[in-house]
């Protein structure tokens, strides 16, 4: 069953209105994805990958050659903005991992002088009500359920779900932010 939260975001006093789509697992334990995430005027689908390492997602051959480049690879300002936006959306309400915390990694670049570690922005503090952005180096093959990597794809306007699938469920929530 699909659980989706529709959040309406007001941008500025006279500006635009933007809707986010937040998908959680059926037990409401953690966020699976955030659709229509606005990062510097471009919309993305952000997907959380618990139990996947950097190499699982970007170098499945483990040959130190990226088969897929992370969306904000080498773009520090955009990676940081993505991290800040996700923290703001998760707020004190949503977890990003199966343990009920809001840790996550946004991959940024290879760690200097190392081919086996990656620099990533992360929300370092475990409780949902405490947020601390940290630039952290992580072993590429380390996949921790408490620290899911986030991948980004360019968004398309989502169609309303017509039926439930994949062991998740759907509901609607409208929130206003100023």
N, CA and C of each residue as an Amber inpcrd file, in Angstrom:
protein
   534
   0.8540000  -1.1650000   0.0000000   0.0000000   0.0000000   0.0000000
   0.8990000   1.2270000   0.0000000   0.5550000   2.2590000  -0.7070000
   1.3640000   3.4480000  -0.8810000   0.9100000   4.5340000   0.0770000
   1.8510000   5.0510000   0.8640000   1.5160000   6.1620000   1.7500000
   2.1970000   7.3950000   1.2080000   1.4090000   8.3780000   0.8510000
   1.9360000   9.5940000   0.2570000   1.3890000  10.7810000   1.0300000
   2.2730000  11.7310000   1.3080000   1.8870000  12.9720000   1.9630000
   2.0120000  14.0740000   0.9280000   0.9420000  14.8280000   0.7220000
   1.0120000  15.9900000  -0.1380000   1.2290000  17.1910000   0.7690000
   2.3130000  17.8980000   0.5710000   2.5810000  19.0920000   1.3660000
   2.5900000  20.2900000   0.4260000   1.8760000  21.3140000   0.7690000
   1.8020000  22.5160000  -0.0230000   2.7590000  23.5240000   0.5750000
   3.6570000  24.0370000  -0.2420000   4.6720000  24.9630000   0.2380000
   4.4280000  26.3230000  -0.4070000   4.3020000  27.3570000   0.4100000
   4.1670000  28.7170000  -0.0880000   5.5500000  29.3330000  -0.1780000
   5.8670000  29.8910000  -1.3180000   7.1830000  30.4900000  -1.5310000
   7.0490000  32.0030000  -1.5330000   7.5460000  32.6570000  -0.4930000
   7.5010000  34.1060000  -0.4070000   6.1170000  34.6080000  -0.0270000
   6.0220000  35.9140000   0.2080000   4.7470000  36.5000000   0.6160000
   3.7570000  36.5720000  -0.5370000   4.2510000  36.8970000  -1.7230000
   3.3630000  37.0010000  -2.8780000   3.7240000  35.9690000  -3.9320000
   4.6450000  35.1140000  -3.6240000   5.2120000  34.1880000  -4.5970000
   4.3210000  33.0210000  -4.9230000   4.9800000  31.9490000  -5.2720000
   4.2830000  30.7840000  -5.7930000   3.9140000  29.7910000  -4.7020000
   3.1130000  28.8320000  -5.1000000   2.7340000  27.7250000  -4.2290000
   3.3420000  26.4780000  -4.8420000   3.9180000  25.6350000  -4.0130000
   4.5750000  24.4260000  -4.5060000   4.1230000  23.2210000  -3.6880000
   3.7850000  22.1460000  -4.3490000   3.3460000  20.9290000  -3.6640000
   4.4580000  19.9000000  -3.6680000   4.6950000  19.2870000  -2.5270000
   5.6540000  18.1940000  -2.3880000   4.8910000  16.8940000  -2.2290000
   5.5150000  15.8320000  -2.6230000   4.9280000  14.5110000  -2.4640000
   5.9250000  13.6940000  -1.6410000   5.5210000  13.2950000  -0.4340000
   6.3870000  12.5260000   0.4560000   5.8200000  11.1190000   0.5510000
   6.6280000  10.1280000   0.2300000   6.1880000   8.7350000   0.2880000
   6.8910000   8.0510000   1.4540000   6.1100000   7.3900000   2.3150000
   6.6730000   6.6410000   3.4360000   6.3360000   5.1610000   3.2770000
   6.9960000   4.3410000   4.0730000   6.6450000   2.9230000   4.0860000
   5.2800000   2.7600000   4.7390000   4.7140000   1.5890000   4.6260000
   3.3520000   1.3400000   5.1000000   3.2100000   1.5220000   6.6130000
   4.2890000   1.3230000   7.3530000   4.2150000   1.4690000   8.8040000
   4.5030000   2.8870000   9.2660000   4.7200000   3.7930000   8.3180000
   5.0780000   5.1880000   8.6290000   6.3790000   5.2810000   9.4020000
   7.2430000   4.2960000   9.2670000   8.5080000   4.3000000   9.9890000
   9.5160000   5.2490000   9.3570000   9.5710000   5.2950000   8.0260000
  10.5780000   6.1290000   7.3800000  10.1160000   6.5820000   5.9940000
  10.7550000   7.6510000   5.5130000  10.4640000   8.2160000   4.2070000
  11.1820000   7.3900000   3.1410000  10.4690000   7.0820000   2.0780000
  11.0420000   6.3680000   0.9420000  11.5190000   7.3630000  -0.1090000
  10.7070000   8.4010000  -0.3420000  11.0860000   9.3860000  -1.3590000
  10.3800000  10.7180000  -1.1070000  10.9530000  11.7520000  -1.7270000
  10.3550000  13.0840000  -1.7380000  10.3220000  13.5080000  -3.2060000
   9.1280000  13.7740000  -3.7210000   8.9840000  14.2110000  -5.1090000
   8.7660000  15.7090000  -5.1560000   9.1570000  16.2770000  -6.2840000
   9.0050000  17.7110000  -6.5200000   9.8130000  18.5390000  -5.5160000
  10.9910000  18.0510000  -5.1490000  11.9010000  18.7650000  -4.2560000
  12.5770000  19.8710000  -5.0630000  12.3490000  21.1150000  -4.6680000
  12.8800000  22.2780000  -5.3820000  14.2600000  22.6260000  -4.8420000
  15.2650000  22.4590000  -5.6870000  16.6390000  22.8200000  -5.3280000
  17.1210000  23.8100000  -6.3720000  17.2440000  25.0620000  -5.9700000
  17.6690000  26.1520000  -6.8560000  16.8410000  26.2340000  -8.1280000
  15.5240000  26.0420000  -7.9910000  14.6280000  26.2180000  -9.1210000
  14.4640000  25.0030000 -10.0260000  15.1320000  23.9040000  -9.7060000
  14.9710000  22.6590000 -10.4610000  14.3160000  21.6450000  -9.5370000
  13.3850000  20.8730000 -10.0840000  12.6420000  19.9150000  -9.2770000
  13.2300000  18.5170000  -9.4230000  13.3310000  17.8260000  -8.2840000
  13.9540000  16.5060000  -8.2300000  13.0620000  15.5190000  -7.4910000
  13.2750000  14.2640000  -7.7870000  12.7550000  13.1430000  -7.0170000
  13.9290000  12.6680000  -6.1770000  13.8150000  12.7590000  -4.8580000
  14.8640000  12.2900000  -3.9400000  14.4290000  10.9370000  -3.3830000
  15.2780000   9.9270000  -3.5360000  14.9480000   8.5820000  -3.0780000
  15.9660000   8.1420000  -2.0290000  15.4760000   7.6290000  -0.9020000
  16.3160000   7.1520000   0.1920000  16.5900000   5.6650000  -0.0060000
  17.8420000   5.2560000   0.2010000  18.2630000   3.8730000  -0.0420000
  18.8600000   3.2570000   1.2240000  18.0400000   2.7710000   2.1430000
  18.5910000   2.0940000   3.3170000  19.2590000   0.7950000   2.8840000
  20.3350000   0.4440000   3.5390000  21.0930000  -0.7880000   3.2760000
  21.9000000  -0.7760000   1.9870000  21.9510000   0.3300000   1.2620000
  22.7550000   0.3920000   0.0360000  24.0060000   1.2200000   0.2960000
  25.1270000   0.7180000  -0.1730000  26.3690000   1.4830000  -0.0670000
  26.4850000   2.4290000  -1.2570000  27.4730000   3.3130000  -1.2000000
  27.7580000   4.2020000  -2.3250000  28.0390000   3.3670000  -3.5710000
  28.8730000   2.3500000  -3.4240000  29.2030000   1.5090000  -4.5760000
  27.9980000   0.7560000  -5.1030000  27.1050000   0.3010000  -4.2370000
  25.8870000  -0.3750000  -4.7090000  25.1070000   0.5280000  -5.6630000
  25.0690000   1.8160000  -5.3510000  24.2670000   2.7600000  -6.1310000
  25.0020000   3.3340000  -7.3370000  26.3060000   3.5860000  -7.2100000
  27.0190000   4.3420000  -8.2410000  28.1710000   3.5820000  -8.8980000
  28.6610000   2.5150000  -8.2920000  29.7680000   1.7260000  -8.8430000
  29.5440000   0.2450000  -8.5520000  28.4810000  -0.3360000  -9.1150000
  28.1460000  -1.7260000  -8.7860000  29.2120000  -2.7330000  -9.2060000
  30.1080000  -2.3530000 -10.1310000  31.2000000  -3.2520000 -10.5310000
  32.3730000  -3.1950000  -9.5540000  32.3440000  -2.2360000  -8.6310000
  33.4090000  -2.0470000  -7.6340000  34.7850000  -1.9200000  -8.2900000
  34.8220000  -1.1830000  -9.4150000  36.0860000  -0.9980000 -10.1330000
  36.6190000   0.4290000 -10.0000000  36.0280000   1.2100000  -9.0670000
  36.4100000   2.5910000  -8.7820000  36.1000000   3.5380000  -9.9370000
  35.2580000   3.0800000 -10.8790000  34.7790000   3.9240000 -11.9730000
  33.2670000   4.0520000 -11.7950000  32.7910000   5.2800000 -11.6530000
  31.3610000   5.4910000 -11.4210000  30.5650000   5.1500000 -12.6740000
  29.6360000   4.2050000 -12.5390000  28.7300000   3.8690000 -13.6370000
  27.6020000   4.8860000 -13.7190000  27.3280000   5.5250000 -12.6180000
  26.2860000   6.5460000 -12.5100000  26.8470000   7.6300000 -11.5970000
  26.8220000   8.8660000 -12.0400000  27.3560000   9.9590000 -11.2380000
  26.2710000  10.5120000 -10.3290000  26.5640000  10.6860000  -9.0380000
  25.5790000  11.3190000  -8.1530000  25.1930000  12.7050000  -8.6920000
  23.9430000  13.0860000  -8.5250000  23.3900000  14.3000000  -9.1270000
  24.2090000  15.5480000  -8.7880000  24.6500000  15.6970000  -7.5560000
  25.3430000  16.9220000  -7.1520000  26.8390000  16.6840000  -6.9560000
  27.3910000  15.7120000  -7.6460000  28.7930000  15.3460000  -7.5470000
  29.6670000  16.5400000  -7.9230000  30.4990000  16.9740000  -6.9840000
  31.3940000  18.1000000  -7.2190000  30.7250000  19.4570000  -7.1280000
  29.4600000  19.5130000  -6.7740000  28.7110000  20.7690000  -6.6860000
  28.3300000  21.0180000  -5.2290000  29.2780000  21.5380000  -4.4750000
  29.1250000  21.6590000  -3.0300000  27.8980000  22.4680000  -2.6350000
  27.6550000  23.6000000  -3.2950000  26.5210000  24.4520000  -2.9120000
  25.1870000  23.7250000  -3.1200000  25.0430000  23.0100000  -4.2310000
  23.7890000  22.2980000  -4.4840000  23.6220000  21.0960000  -3.5530000
  24.7080000  20.3890000  -3.2720000  24.6290000  19.2590000  -2.3350000
  24.2300000  19.7490000  -0.9430000  24.8000000  20.8660000  -0.5250000
  24.4500000  21.4350000   0.7690000  22.9920000  21.9040000   0.7770000
  22.5490000  22.5610000  -0.2960000  21.1520000  23.0060000  -0.3690000
  20.1960000  21.8120000  -0.3370000  20.5340000  20.7480000  -1.0470000
  19.7000000  19.5360000  -1.0260000  19.5940000  18.9860000   0.3860000
  20.7100000  18.9460000   1.0960000  20.7280000  18.4580000   2.4820000
  19.8530000  19.3320000   3.3700000  20.0110000  20.6410000   3.2510000
  19.2100000  21.5690000   4.0570000  17.7200000  21.4270000   3.7540000
  17.3770000  21.2900000   2.4790000  15.9680000  21.1710000   2.0950000
  15.3550000  19.8780000   2.6360000  16.1060000  18.7810000   2.5510000
  15.5840000  17.5090000   3.0660000  15.3830000  17.5850000   4.5750000
  16.3420000  18.1770000   5.2810000  16.1980000  18.3390000   6.7370000
  14.9460000  19.1590000   7.0450000  14.7190000  20.2310000   6.3020000
  13.5390000  21.0720000   6.5410000  12.2490000  20.2930000   6.2810000
  12.2340000  19.4680000   5.2590000  11.0330000  18.6990000   4.9310000
  10.7950000  17.5970000   5.9500000  11.8640000  16.8890000   6.3280000
  11.7030000  15.8340000   7.3320000  11.2600000  16.4150000   8.6540000
  11.7510000  17.6270000   8.9400000  11.3820000  18.3390000  10.1540000
  11.5660000  17.4300000  11.3670000  10.6930000  17.5610000  12.3360000
  10.7230000  16.6860000  13.5090000   9.7010000  15.5640000  13.3510000
   9.1610000  15.4280000  12.1490000   8.0390000  14.5290000  11.9250000
   8.4030000  13.2320000  11.2070000   9.3720000  13.2680000  10.2840000
   9.6520000  12.1080000   9.4430000  11.0620000  11.5780000   9.6690000
  11.1870000  10.2710000   9.7210000  12.4900000   9.6090000   9.7930000
  12.9250000   9.2390000   8.3780000  14.2260000   9.0450000   8.2100000
  14.7520000   8.6640000   6.9010000  15.3550000   7.2650000   6.9160000
  15.2240000   6.5670000   8.0270000  15.7860000   5.2210000   8.1130000
  14.8710000   4.3230000   8.9410000  15.1310000   3.0360000   8.8670000
  14.2610000   2.0610000   9.5280000  14.3240000   2.1500000  11.0460000
  15.3410000   2.7970000  11.5930000  15.4620000   2.9270000  13.0410000
  14.6810000   4.0900000  13.6200000  14.0520000   4.8990000  12.7680000
  13.2670000   6.0210000  13.2500000  14.0480000   7.3080000  13.4270000
  15.2550000   7.3780000  12.8740000  16.0690000   8.5950000  12.9550000
  16.0700000   9.3130000  11.6130000  16.7300000  10.4660000  11.5650000
  16.7420000  11.2110000  10.3060000  18.1440000  11.4100000   9.7420000
  18.9930000  10.4050000   9.8930000  20.3100000  10.4170000   9.2440000
  20.1340000  10.1660000   7.7530000  21.0020000  10.7550000   6.9410000
  21.0520000  10.4210000   5.5130000  22.3170000  11.0310000   4.9290000
  22.7470000  10.5030000   3.7800000  23.9230000  11.0020000   3.0680000
  23.5210000  11.5770000   1.7170000  24.0810000  12.7380000   1.3630000
  24.0130000  13.2900000   0.0160000  25.4430000  13.2830000  -0.5040000
  25.7900000  12.3560000  -1.4300000  27.1740000  12.2380000  -1.8870000
  27.6480000  13.4820000  -2.6320000  28.8970000  13.8810000  -2.3650000
  29.4410000  15.1290000  -2.8950000  30.6560000  14.9120000  -3.7890000
  31.6570000  14.1630000  -3.3260000  32.9070000  14.0050000  -4.0860000
  33.7280000  12.8890000  -3.4650000  34.7670000  12.4650000  -4.1930000
  35.7140000  11.5270000  -3.6070000  36.4760000  12.2290000  -2.4930000
  36.7410000  11.5160000  -1.4310000  37.5470000  12.0470000  -0.3420000
  38.9590000  12.2800000  -0.8650000  39.5970000  13.4090000  -0.5660000
  40.9280000  13.6920000  -1.1000000  41.9250000  12.5650000  -0.7880000
  42.6980000  12.2110000  -1.7950000  43.7860000  11.2240000  -1.6900000
  43.2890000   9.8220000  -1.3520000  42.0360000   9.5300000  -1.6650000
  41.5080000   8.2000000  -1.3840000  40.4970000   7.8180000  -2.4480000
  40.5940000   6.6110000  -2.9480000  39.6140000   6.1180000  -3.9040000
  38.5540000   5.2640000  -3.2380000  38.6870000   5.0420000  -1.9330000
  37.7480000   4.1410000  -1.2560000  36.8060000   4.8560000  -0.2960000
  36.9320000   6.1780000  -0.1700000  36.0050000   6.9290000   0.6780000
  35.3930000   8.0800000  -0.1180000  34.2250000   8.5000000   0.3200000
  33.4600000   9.5410000  -0.3530000  33.0750000  10.5950000   0.6720000
  33.1950000  11.8710000   0.2930000  32.6620000  12.9510000   1.1200000
  31.1710000  13.0740000   0.8410000  30.3930000  13.1790000   1.9100000
  28.9470000  13.3190000   1.7810000  28.4560000  14.2840000   2.8430000
  27.4480000  15.0900000   2.4650000  26.7590000  15.8660000   3.4910000
  25.7740000  14.9470000   4.1800000  25.5780000  15.1680000   5.4630000
  24.6600000  14.3200000   6.2040000  24.0120000  15.0900000   7.3380000
  22.8630000  14.6100000   7.7710000  22.2620000  15.0600000   9.0180000
  22.8230000  14.1190000  10.0650000  23.6890000  14.6390000  10.9140000
  24.4810000  13.8010000  11.7950000  23.7770000  13.3950000  13.0840000
  22.9000000  14.2260000  13.5830000  22.2830000  13.9510000  14.8830000
  21.0800000  13.0240000  14.7420000  20.9940000  12.0580000  15.6260000
  19.9910000  11.0050000  15.5310000  18.5640000  11.4550000  15.8350000
  18.2890000  12.1270000  16.9410000  16.8800000  12.4310000  17.2340000
  16.2720000  13.3040000  16.1450000  14.9950000  13.1000000  15.8940000
  14.3180000  13.8660000  14.8530000  14.3180000  15.3610000  15.1330000
  14.3460000  15.7500000  16.3990000  14.2440000  17.1670000  16.7370000
  15.5940000  17.8800000  16.7770000  16.6880000  17.1750000  16.4770000
  18.0170000  17.8010000  16.4510000  18.6220000  17.5730000  15.0730000
  19.0320000  18.6490000  14.4140000  19.6180000  18.5630000  13.0840000
  21.0020000  19.1840000  13.0990000  21.9620000  18.5010000  12.5290000
  23.3260000  18.9940000  12.4350000  23.8980000  18.5380000  11.1100000
  24.1660000  19.4970000  10.2140000  24.7560000  19.1510000   8.9280000
  26.2560000  19.0000000   9.1130000  26.7700000  17.9030000   8.6090000
  28.1910000  17.6200000   8.7190000  28.6960000  17.0900000   7.3870000
  29.9100000  17.5030000   7.0040000  30.5780000  16.9100000   5.8570000
  31.3630000  15.7220000   6.3880000  31.0280000  14.5400000   5.9050000
  31.5780000  13.3120000   6.4690000  32.2040000  12.4800000   5.3650000
  33.2940000  11.7660000   5.7000000  33.8300000  10.8240000   4.7180000
  33.3910000   9.4230000   5.0970000  32.9650000   8.6790000   4.0850000
  32.3490000   7.3750000   4.2870000  33.0260000   6.3710000   3.3610000
  33.3010000   5.1800000   3.8610000  33.8530000   4.1200000   3.0230000
  32.8180000   3.7700000   1.9630000  33.2550000   3.7000000   0.7150000
  32.3300000   3.5110000  -0.4180000  31.5090000   2.2270000  -0.3300000
  32.0580000   1.2020000   0.2900000  31.3510000  -0.0870000   0.3320000
  30.5050000  -0.2560000   1.5850000  30.4930000   0.7620000   2.4450000
  29.7420000   0.6890000   3.7030000  28.2900000   1.0500000   3.4620000
  27.3920000   0.1000000   3.6790000  25.9620000   0.3700000   3.5750000
  25.3250000   0.1760000   4.9340000  24.8700000   1.2610000   5.5400000
  24.2820000   1.1790000   6.8750000  22.8090000   1.5370000   6.8090000
  21.9510000   0.7120000   7.3970000  20.5260000   1.0430000   7.3600000
  20.2090000   2.3430000   8.0940000  21.0510000   2.7470000   9.0240000
  20.7900000   3.9720000   9.7760000  21.2550000   5.2180000   9.0160000
  21.9580000   5.0410000   7.8990000  22.4590000   6.1800000   7.1170000
  22.1810000   5.9490000   5.6340000  20.9430000   6.0830000   5.1960000
  20.6650000   5.8320000   3.7830000  21.2480000   6.9170000   2.8820000
  21.7740000   6.4990000   1.7580000  22.1550000   7.4610000   0.7210000
  20.8850000   7.9670000   0.0640000  20.9440000   9.2130000  -0.4180000
  19.8360000   9.7950000  -1.1540000  20.2980000   9.9800000  -2.5950000
  19.5130000   9.4580000  -3.5390000  19.7790000   9.7020000  -4.9510000
  18.7400000  10.6840000  -5.4730000  19.1060000  11.3830000  -6.5210000
  18.2390000  12.4150000  -7.0960000  18.0870000  12.1780000  -8.5870000
  16.8650000  12.3140000  -9.0520000  16.5510000  12.2810000 -10.4800000
  15.7240000  13.5220000 -10.7730000  15.8060000  13.9940000 -12.0120000
  14.9560000  15.1180000 -12.3760000  13.5020000  14.6920000 -12.2870000
  12.6540000  15.5730000 -11.7340000  11.2400000  15.2560000 -11.5200000
  10.4230000  15.4410000 -12.7770000   9.3860000  14.6440000 -12.8320000
   8.3060000  14.8600000 -13.7800000   7.0600000  15.0530000 -12.9270000
   6.0520000  15.6800000 -13.4470000   4.8320000  15.9000000 -12.6680000
   4.2040000  14.5420000 -12.3990000   4.0360000  14.1710000 -11.1220000
   3.4870000  12.8470000 -10.8280000   1.9890000  12.7660000 -11.1090000
   1.5870000  11.6100000 -11.5880000   0.1660000  11.3300000 -11.7630000
  -0.4000000  10.9170000 -10.4100000  -1.6370000  11.2720000 -10.1100000
  -2.2250000  10.8110000  -8.8450000  -2.2830000   9.2860000  -8.8330000
  -1.9720000   8.6640000  -7.6940000  -2.0030000   7.2080000  -7.6480000
  -3.4200000   6.6870000  -7.8360000  -3.5440000   5.6510000  -8.6680000
  -4.8690000   5.0960000  -8.9190000  -5.1490000   3.8830000  -8.0480000
  -4.0930000   3.2580000  -7.5460000  -4.2580000   2.1070000  -6.6660000
  -2.9880000   1.9200000  -5.8410000  -3.0810000   1.1320000  -4.8100000
  -1.9540000   0.9180000  -3.9140000  -1.0510000  -0.1850000  -4.4480000
   0.2740000   0.0180000  -4.2680000   1.2510000  -0.9810000  -4.7080000
   2.4260000  -1.0160000  -3.7590000   3.2320000  -2.0270000  -3.8860000
   4.5390000  -2.1200000  -3.2400000   4.5290000  -2.0400000  -1.7170000
   3.5110000  -2.4600000  -1.0390000   3.5250000  -2.5080000   0.4200000
   3.5960000  -1.1530000   1.0880000   3.1050000  -0.1330000   0.4240000
   3.0660000   1.2030000   1.0180000   1.6320000   1.6980000   0.9340000
   1.3300000   2.8680000   1.5430000  -0.0480000   3.3570000   1.5050000
  -0.1200000   4.8450000   1.2530000  -1.2990000   5.3370000   0.9310000
  -1.4920000   6.7170000   0.5090000  -2.3540000   7.4920000   1.4910000
  -1.9650000   8.7220000   1.7810000  -2.8350000   9.6530000   2.4880000
  -2.4180000  11.0590000   2.0890000  -3.2220000  12.0500000   2.4130000
  -2.9460000  13.4210000   2.0230000  -2.7810000  14.2930000   3.2570000
  -1.8530000  15.2220000   3.1550000  -1.6200000  16.2010000   4.2070000
  -1.2150000  17.4890000   3.5170000  -1.8230000  18.5770000   3.8880000
  -1.4540000  19.8620000   3.3300000  -0.8400000  20.6930000   4.4360000
   0.3540000  21.1850000   4.1870000   1.0650000  22.0210000   5.1490000
   1.4170000  23.3390000   4.5020000   1.4110000  24.4030000   5.2680000
   1.7830000  25.7000000   4.7720000   3.0250000  26.1610000   5.5200000
   4.0260000  26.5840000   4.7670000   5.2700000  27.0990000   5.3510000
   5.4340000  28.5380000   4.9180000   5.9650000  29.3710000   5.7940000
   6.2110000  30.7490000   5.3880000   7.6650000  31.0680000   5.4900000
